[in-house]
Amino acid sequence: MIDTTRPHQARVYDYWLGGKDNFPVDREAAERALAAYPGLRRGVRAQRAFLANAVEYLTRTAGVRQFLDIGTGIPTANNTHEVAHAADPDARIVYVDNDPLVLAHARALLSASRPNTTSYLDADLHDTAKILTEAAALLDFRKPIGVLLIGILQLIPDEDDPRAIVARLMEAVPPGSWLAIFHPASDILADQMSEVARQVSARAATPTTLRTKAEVMHFFDGLEFLEPGLVQVHRWHPGSPAPDMGDEVPGYAGLAQKAWD
Ligand SMILES: C[S@@+](CC[C@H](N)C(=O)[O-])C[C@H]1O[C@@H](n2cnc3c(N)ncnc32)[C@H](O)[C@@H]1O
């Protein structure tokens, strides 16, 4: 059921991206966060650009044909399946989200996409066993998989051990698989960002936990980073110079591979 009495991250994020799938309670939280840090919209656009760049790299350069995109969000331009299918129309994508509004949109998205290539799981990131079992209906766990955790780990508090969650996912995927993460920072523009987190967490179903670069780095333990490693999101641009975005963008992005046997 769609709860319009509390802000939901998927809808707040949709508002920042200029979408229409949000309610007054989401817009109020989103606007309070924007007042705390007016650069936020540019940051979320950089986050979307990272998602597209990472999927493009994985399909066109690394030869990956399967994706597990957890924390999909409300559909917007350049979704994972669109970027992957531009490289290979047979690429397979399993989307996962726990928000009922995302689920409603997913049904429309699936009916418009190429048959048997894209599926959607209504599941929670905490429940890795369910995600892995159900994803195996579409993904072949003998071939490399791109695991995408873009803008979701900040919604898993430390007491829920997000590192163990990521480790369980990366243990289950075969050698040669990849992990892409975007995570908002606690150690860049710290005052503004802690106010952003406070505003989006107030009355929200899920609180936001910002993390330092060292903390985000630990999610990649045991994996091998693609250059440029874990960097501010606007500096992640393999193969071409980083776009000049001026001042600091408070979020980290990285793409790393599980070693081949
Ligand atoms: C900030 S949005 C990111 C959307 C997209 N990945 C992107 O980067 O553009 C975070 C998404 O994660 C979803 N989400 C939050 N907590 C989750 C959980 N525990 N399990 C599954 N999805 C979750 C929210 O519903 C939302 O759609």
The ligand as a Tripos MOL2 file, in Angstrom:
@<TRIPOS>MOLECULE
LIG
   27    29     1     0     0
SMALL
NO_CHARGES

@<TRIPOS>ATOM
      1 C1         17.7510    7.1330   -3.8590 C.3       1 LIG1
      2 S1         16.7950    5.8970   -4.6710 S.3       1 LIG1
      3 C2         18.0050    5.3920   -5.8790 C.3       1 LIG1
      4 C3         17.4110    4.9920   -7.2070 C.3       1 LIG1
      5 C4         18.3990    4.5450   -8.2840 C.3       1 LIG1
      6 N1         19.2100    3.4110   -7.8460 N.3       1 LIG1
      7 C5         19.3110    5.6750   -8.7170 C.2       1 LIG1
      8 O1         20.4520    5.7280   -8.2700 O.co2     1 LIG1
      9 O2         18.8970    6.5300   -9.4690 O.co2     1 LIG1
     10 C6         16.8440    4.5550   -3.4860 C.3       1 LIG1
     11 C7         15.8780    3.4020   -3.7880 C.3       1 LIG1
     12 O3         16.1390    2.3130   -2.8870 O.3       1 LIG1
     13 C8         14.8930    1.7720   -2.4470 C.3       1 LIG1
     14 N2         15.1140    1.1260   -1.1420 N.ar      1 LIG1
     15 C9         15.3770    1.7290    0.0320 C.ar      1 LIG1
     16 N3         15.5880    0.8190    0.9970 N.ar      1 LIG1
     17 C10        15.4550   -0.3990    0.4050 C.ar      1 LIG1
     18 C11        15.5590   -1.7410    0.8840 C.ar      1 LIG1
     19 N4         15.8590   -1.9920    2.1610 N.pl3     1 LIG1
     20 N5         15.3580   -2.7450    0.0130 N.ar      1 LIG1
     21 C12        15.0530   -2.4940   -1.2880 C.ar      1 LIG1
     22 N6         14.9470   -1.2370   -1.8020 N.ar      1 LIG1
     23 C13        15.1390   -0.2050   -0.9590 C.ar      1 LIG1
     24 C14        13.9550    2.9580   -2.3860 C.3       1 LIG1
     25 O4         12.5990    2.5530   -2.4600 O.3       1 LIG1
     26 C15        14.4160    3.7600   -3.6120 C.3       1 LIG1
     27 O5         13.6790    3.3900   -4.7420 O.3       1 LIG1
@<TRIPOS>BOND
     1     1     2 1
     2     2     3 1
     3     2    10 1
     4     3     4 1
     5     4     5 1
     6     5     6 1
     7     5     7 1
     8     7     8 2
     9     7     9 1
    10    10    11 1
    11    11    12 1
    12    11    26 1
    13    12    13 1
    14    13    14 1
    15    13    24 1
    16    14    15 ar
    17    14    23 ar
    18    15    16 ar
    19    16    17 ar
    20    17    18 ar
    21    17    23 ar
    22    18    19 1
    23    18    20 ar
    24    20    21 ar
    25    21    22 ar
    26    22    23 ar
    27    24    25 1
    28    24    26 1
    29    26    27 1
@<TRIPOS>SUBSTRUCTURE
     1 LIG1         1 GROUP 0 **** ****
